[in-house]
Structure formats: C-alpha cells, structure tokens
Amino acid sequence: MVVSYTQEHVYRHPWHRVTAAAWRKFTDADARAAPLSHILEVHTLSHRVDAESGRIDAVRAIAGRAPPLPLLLRGLVAAAAADVVLCVEHTAVDGRARAMRVVSRNANLRALVHVEETCSYRPHPEHPDEWTLFRQETSIRCAPLAAVAAWAAEMVERRCAERFTQNASQGREVVETICERLALADH
C-alpha cells in the first residue's frame, strides 16, 4: 500500500524571497531551536552553479530524528538504525524561469519504509511578482515485510504520513518567518 498526498500553499512573498528562505530553512538557528528541532545535521554534498543559464543544482544530506516506531515493529529494526533518518535532497533552481524543485528521499530505513517528497516553488499565476505557489507531493510506501501483517504496514504508513504532514507544516512556518526577516532587510 502507498500513502500519497499533495498540499499547496501560497506564500504572499515574491519567488526570490521564498526560495532564499527555503534554502535557509534547515540551517536557520531559530528554526533549529524550535519548530525543526528534529533536524540534527545538514551537509551540502555537491553544488553546481551555471551563471550562463542561471541554474543551480545542489545535493544535501539531512539527518533527523526518526518518528517513533509502533511498539510491535521496534524489535524488527535495530535500535540505532531507527533513531536517525538520513535523507538525500536534490535541488534544482532555474533562476530565469523562476522555478525551484526539491526532491528528497530517505537513504536509510528503506527496509521498512520508502518516502519521497517533491516540492516546487513557482510564481503564483495570478500574482507572479508578489506571491509564490508552493506545491508538495509526498509518497510513503511501507516495504513488504513477511513478518509484518498488512495492518501493521498501514499503521507505519499512516504514522509516517502524520509526522510528515506535521513537519511540513512546521517547515512552511519557518519559511514564512525567514521571508518576513528578509522582507524587513529589503526595506
């Protein structure tokens, strides 16, 4: 079974400000202290800037605290492996087209669950110079485990989806807060 959902959010800030805030979301000290305290470390693995085309491509590794597993599954996953989730984030920015796409996947715990998130940031179609349309598509699939009944797999997917939705909401709040700070700096 796969749990998928799509969310959209309109930032009432221009695209350049929202994407600048999105880049800083995981490294902002205030965000790391409160709403995104589950993020442990962020490392840039590679980046490439093409000044001629206006494109930026980057890959980051993100380590965060994993959501607690249901009691029935804790014995199936090594304790140390279940404490931290490692994700790989691929970001592509096309400055000329004002488009940013971020694709994240978990790199560990894949024997239990596969999570893929795709986020896009584009100018809002009705207010392209003032607002930004954010779209998040998430897919969560529990790996087929012979030792786990289908209901347990569904429970894991639901629990992951709930935590992911909660974290996504907190992430949007952080981007909004950083946008406000950047707007003050612009004036």
PEJO-V15225 format. One record per residue. SS is DSSP state (H for helix, E for strand, C for the rest). BURIAL is + if it has 16 or more other C-alpha atoms within 10 Angstrom, else -. D_CENTER is the distance of its C-alpha to the mean C-alpha in whole Angstrom. Layout:
ss burial d_center
SS BURIAL D_CENTER
SS BURIAL D_CENTER
//
This chain:
ss burial d_center
C - 22
E - 18
E - 16
E - 14
E - 14
E - 13
E - 12
E - 14
E - 14
E - 17
E + 16
C + 20
C + 20
C + 20
H + 18
H + 19
H + 18
H + 15
H + 13
H - 15
H + 13
H + 10
H - 11
H - 12
C + 10
C + 9
C - 13
C - 15
H - 17
H - 18
H + 14
H + 14
H - 18
C - 17
C + 14
C + 11
C - 14
C + 12
E + 11
E - 14
E - 14
E + 12
E - 15
E - 15
E - 17
E - 18
E - 18
E - 21
E - 22
E - 24
C - 26
C - 28
C - 26
C - 23
E + 21
E + 18
E + 16
E + 14
E + 13
E + 11
E + 12
E + 10
E + 12
E + 11
E - 14
C + 14
C + 15
C - 18
C + 20
C - 23
H - 26
H - 27
H - 25
H - 25
H - 28
H - 26
C - 24
C - 25
H - 24
H - 23
H - 20
H + 19
H - 18
E + 15
E + 13
E + 12
E + 9
E + 10
E + 8
E + 10
E + 11
E + 14
E + 16
E - 19
C - 21
C - 24
C - 22
C + 20
E + 17
E + 13
E + 11
E + 8
E + 8
E + 6
E + 9
E + 10
C + 13
C + 16
C + 17
C - 17
C - 20
C + 19
E + 16
E + 14
E + 10
E + 9
E + 6
E + 8
E + 7
E + 11
E + 13
E + 16
E + 19
C + 20
C - 23
C - 26
C - 25
C - 24
C - 25
C - 24
C + 21
E + 17
E + 16
E + 12
E + 11
E + 9
E - 10
E + 9
E + 12
E + 13
E + 16
E + 18
C + 21
C - 24
C - 26
C - 30
C - 30
C - 28
C - 29
H - 27
H - 27
H + 25
H + 22
H + 22
H - 21
H + 19
H + 17
H + 17
H + 17
H + 13
H + 13
H - 14
H - 12
H + 9
H - 10
H - 11
H - 8
H - 7
H - 10
H + 11
H + 8
H + 10
H + 13
H + 12
H + 12
H + 15
H + 17
H + 16
H + 17
H + 20
H - 21
H + 21
H - 23
H - 26
H - 26
H - 27
C - 30
//
